[in-house]
């Protein structure tokens, strides 16, 4: 009996879990201590950063158009990478995939132009709308990693993959969220996709900061003031996507009738200004700084 008493004491001292004995909960979530949930510098004051925005469809970056307008004005370098051409999103019975993909590219470039983002900072991977989760995942991540290693971003802006749980997004959004953070993780390891390093002259790269959009309300921890010209630029950028947000959704026309155009802009303006703090329109995100492995984990105090 004395032997078992001593053994039990040693096991408890050593921290080994025993069946039937309650263990103290691990509240760290496995995240290293060097993480942050608030930026050192307010996002409105960021400058000199390289920022990569990812999304599934042309217009997904619209969640952050006001923030991107401010960041572009502040001298940050912004790149937008969209994974599908958006070639399925229409109810127009006469529309074709090829024509719609061309329309949506033009709309996205018009939106980025309204924000001051140059055309050569737009990347589209060319996947079919609605089918991203059925694409070869390794190939998609490899392509994303190549762009990350080429652009070397300080910040990734993407759909929120989850905050201790998987966030519900529709199919392409869900895939884009996970593909983006999987690529961020892979990009820092030189032995993953080594041909990019050994034969294409790229370097492994770690993204340090993340702004996740379309997050659950309880996960949002930063707001960005987009008042003034940035809100109005967001209105113009969102309005560029006529094929998605106007009557052109069901009957595509390159130009809206004047009476609809006015109503269309007003409806978008109301939506942009609907979320405000102290009377100023804002955009909301989940901010995370740290290792890519911890981007979706909860931990003590957050």
Residue, then its C-alpha position, 0 to 999 in steps of 0.5 A: x500500500x505504501x508503494x502505491x501511495x508513493x507512486x501516486x504522489x510522484x505522478x501528481x508531482x510530475x503532472x501526469x494525468x490520471x484517469x478519474x482525477x480532474x486536471x486543471x484546464x489549459x486556458x492558453x489555447x496552445x498560443x505562444x505568449x508573444x501574441x497580441x489582439x490589439x495593434x501597437x499602432x491604431x490601424x488608421x495610422x498604419x503606414x509603410x506596411x505591405x498588405x495582402x488582401x485575399x477573398x473568394x470572389x471579386x467584391x469580397x474585399x468590399x468588407x474592407x474597402x473603407x480601411x483599404x482606402x485609408x491605408x492606401x492614402x497613408x502610403x501602404x502597399x496593398x495587393x488584392x488576391x481573389x481566388x475565383x473569377x466570380x463567373x457563376x454569380x448571376x440570375x441573368x438567363x442569358x449570361x455566360x461564364x466567360x462573359x461574367x468573368x470578364x465583367x467581374x474583372x472589370x468591376x473589381x478593377x473599377x472598385x480598386x481604382x476608386x480606392x487608389x489601388x493600381x491594376x497591377x496589384x490585382x491577382x486572380x487565381x482563375x478558379x470557378x465560382x462555387x467550386x473552390x472547395x473542390x479544387x486541388x487544395x495543395x495546388x491552391x495553397x502552393x499558388x498562394x504561398x508563391x504570391x506570399x513569398x513574392x509580395x512579402x506582406x506584413x499583414x494578411x486581410x482575409x475571411x475569418x477562419x474561426x475563433x476557437x471554432x469554425x465560422x460558418x461561411x458559404x462554400x467559397x468563403x469558407x474555403x478561402x478563409x482556410x486556404x489563406x491561413x494554411x498558405x500563411x503557415x506554409x509560406x514561412x517553412x522553407x522545406x515546404x514548396x522548396x522549388x520556389x526557394x531553390x529554383x525561383x529565387x524566393x524566400x520563406x516569409x512569415x506574416x506577422x499581423x492579421x485582419x480578419x473580416x466577416x467575423x462573428x460579433x463576439x470575435x471582433x476586437x478592432x474598429x477602423x474609422x472610415x469617415x469622410x472621403x474613405x466612406x465615400x470611396x467605399x460607396x463608389x467601390x461597392x457600386x462598381x459591382x453592378x452585376x451583384x448589387x443592382x437589377x443587373x443581377x437578373x438582367x445585366x446592363x453595363x449602365x443602369x438607368x439614371x433613376x435606378x443609378x441614384x437609388x442604387x447609390x443611396x442604398x449602398x451609402x445607407x449600408x456603408x454608414x449603417x455601422x457607426x461609432x459616435x456618428x462615424x462609419x466604421x469597419x470591424x475586424x478581428x485583429x491577431x498578431x503572432x504565429x500563423x498556427x495560432x490565428x484561430x485559437x482562443x486563449x486566456x484573456x481573449 
